Amino acid sequence: MKDAFSRNINYLRISVTDRCNLRCVYCMPAEGVRWIPHSEILSYEDILRVVEAAAELGVSKVRVTGGEPTVRAGIADFVRMLAQVPGLDDISMTTNGIALPRLAGPLKEAGLKRVNISLDTLKADRFKAITRVGKLGDALAGIRAAQEAGLSPVKVNVVAMQGVNDDEIADLARLTLERELHVRFIELMPFTDFHCSLGQGEVRPAFLPTKRVMEEVEKALGKLEVAKPPLGNGPARYYRVHGARGTVGFISPFSQEHFCAGCNRLRLTSDGKLRPCLLNDQEADLRPALRRGASREELQRFVLEVVRSKPERHPPTPGQGPHSRKMIQIGG
């Protein structure tokens, strides 16, 4: 599938739930969000129909997201369903890792290839402040469980926030020295106005550009060498500290010129909206068609219409983003 700008669209991100066992400050506002009623959430069977239609059109990679995908019952069974779809050659998941000590093995056995695990700090009190309810030890145990189960590569996603975790950039990058981990620093995206209660008071996180993050890593660990990307299909640029087993990656949606030029993805929300861009409110509602038993050909027409409507780029500044949904309701 080609969009109007000749980009090859071969990647579908699937949110299976808007629920989560954490309450991260940049993902969910302090007052919470209105949970989507279960009656409005797509069944696994309906999601599979969309995947099958998209796979025939050229989608070869899917990523399972949430909310937190591991809180939905039967998630390993769903991965097994995806693994049977002809044409899919990569099934991955983004998770906070909390449930991986229990689920990493079953997910791997079902056909999951790899995981991205969110981890914004190595300090227990700060982890609690950022996630509002989480325990750092649970997330670290999830990373270990993923590696022990053979999920590879294991990527660690860090949202870089000035005033919150900018003093830990070097420590997070050091995780790549002795372990085959791929730590990716992601620029803060504009999904909600938020603050963290850290130390002596509340902190309102500020945008931290990739250039400054790279400078912090190189100041502490030496010059970064350009590295071959680990398996994946995302927008990160990868580097390696000399002699390190893993890599350091940077995802720069606002400071990187032409960031959107290589975008190859669509997003399916848990309530059946197909979105061509994360930071744009545009979406098409597939749920009515799925509920009335639309044919595969009809679903494919929906997919192609969304592909044709994909914008050339997202809003250009960190202060602009979607207004209709929070990050937890889209799936990142």
Secondary structure by P-SEA (a helix, b strand, c coil): ccccccccccbbbbbccccccccccccccccccccccccccccaaaaaaaaaaaaaacccbbbbbccccccccaaaaaaaaaaacccccbbbbbcccccccccaaaaaaacccbbbbbbccccaaaaaaaaccccaaaaaaaaaaaaaaccccbbbbbbccccccccaaaaaaaccccccbbbbbbcccccccccccccccccccccccaaaaaaaaaaccccccccccccccccbbbbbccccccbbbbbbccccccccccccbbbbcccbbbbccccccbbbbaaaaaaacccaaaaaaaaaaaaaaccccccccccccccccccccccc
